[in-house]
Structure formats: C-alpha cells, structure tokens
C-alpha cells in the first residue's frame, strides 16, 4: 500500500494523558458545505446526540436529518477511561471539531481519551484507513532485535483480544523486558467494525510501524477505524502518576 506523508511537528512534549490533549484532526476540504445551512444545522444536532449517547456506554454511531441533508456520526472513548473522563472528552471534541472544521461535511478529531467523526456519507460499519497520524518517540531502543520480538508478541496477543466480541474492540497488556523495564501496549477498533475489518485495520496500523516507528521506544498510530499504541511507561488505566515525559514526533499519513 502506497502512502505519502509529511512531518507536521518535529518535537512534541507528551505529558500526562489528559482529556484536553487533542492529538490531531482531519477536515476534508473536498466536502465544503459553506452556505448549506441545513447540513450545518444537522451536524450541530448530530453532535448533541453524540455527546449525550457516548456518555452512557462509551460509544455511539448514529445519524440525523433526512434525504440529501442527512449526516452520520460516530464517537467512542478509549475503553479503559472512566465514564466521567469519557463524557468530558467527547464534549471537548464536539466543540473543537466545529471550530477546526466549520465548513466541512467530513471531519474527524482525535483526543487521548476519545475519537469523534461525522460525514454526510454513511461510513458506519466500513473500515477506513485513508488517513492516519503517527506519533513516535524520538529515542531508539538499545536492543532492537529483542525489543521488536517482545513487541510483536505483545501486539499479537492484544490484537487477538480486540477481535473477540466480548472485548468490544479493545485489547491491552504488558510484558517485562527486564526487571526494571516493562512494555505496555493497547489497541482498539471502533465498535461498528466487524471482526474481520477490525483485524485488518490493526494489521495495517502495525504494518506501518517499520515505516514510522522502527526501533522507537514508543509509538501511536491513529486511524479513523482503529488505534494502536505502545510505550515503555504505563499510559492506560491504572496510570502511574510518576510517569515521565516522552519526547515524540508526529507524522500525518494519506493513502
């Protein structure tokens, strides 16, 4: 699969995982709705449904409007966060996405704790790997061969968890690399995806690790249909309050 990419940010200080940490957004310039008050109003109504619906279960896929003005939306929180943090994150996402993408019918926004998107085309239930954001630690591991072996085994383990229906697209785990070093990893698919598409999305994300995160101490792959992250410090709940900062870079990928 061919990708073109460009580096948007050379150095980014990733501190604690907070709901206010916006990781990126995508505003599809080809879906300009400037002047279409019907779709714009439907997007606002849809966002209200997403905010209220996500708070109860951590996920919702829904629509609003009729005929050519109908819009579709999906929002989902990371499976390990509390309902309060989930609700706060989705509220932030719904406000910021309209500020960042005011004239686009196809818009997406990623936060540390949640993801939200909408479109005037029905995307629900379909895998989407057309756009991605990669964050990677600027430091390399000292023993790449052993590290990649352990990372591969852990990622395979949690990918298997994620495709089990009972886990709702979430897989997470950790493995000891040494008495003092632990590797942590988490994967998650949007809950609208069938198992086979969840597996495919995660495979694509992990398959791009050598292109953007080869031998790095940490990496995040953010797609519209799935999310993959690994670090040498705990980042999912329960989170270690003494977690150190990691210096990272970010890459945006278009298919």
Secondary structure by P-SEA (a helix, b strand, c coil): cbbbbbbcccbbbbcccccccccccccccccccccaaaaaaaaaaaaaaaaaaaaaccccccccccccccccccccccccccaaaaaaaaaaaaaaaaaacccccbbbbbcccccccccccccccccccccbbbbbbccccccaaaaaaaaaaaaaaaaaaaacccccccccccccccccbbbbbcccccccccaaaaaaaaaaaaaaccccccccccbbbbccccccccccccccccccccbbbbbbbbbbbcc
